[in-house]
Amino acid sequence: MDIDVRSQATVKVIKLRGRLNLGEAVDRLRQTFDDLVNAGEIYFVLDLGEVTMVDSSGIGLLVKCLTIAKQHSGSLKLLNPSKFAIQTLRMTGLLSLFEVYTVEEEAVASFH
């Protein structure tokens, strides 16, 4: 799992590449997210365009990250989730929790 974090105005864009599954991938994303929140960041766009697979622990982490962001008066939005990720979120009934975008600029602009 590769994790690339960059800033777009007040929004942190987190681009993931690889598999978001139990183990190192989920642990690394959790640590990255915790570090950003502890640094005062509260607006996140999670780019899932190059995530090939998401398992239940990955889905759980997405919900946890969204919850933490909202507890800090922020939010987390999904960018370009794969059909597989959308299906998994839909099957678990969690898709409605997230705002989903296909254009990064629109996702970033939605915070303002």
Order of alpha helices (4+ residues) and beta strands (2+ residues): beta-beta-alpha-beta-alpha-beta-alpha-beta-alpha
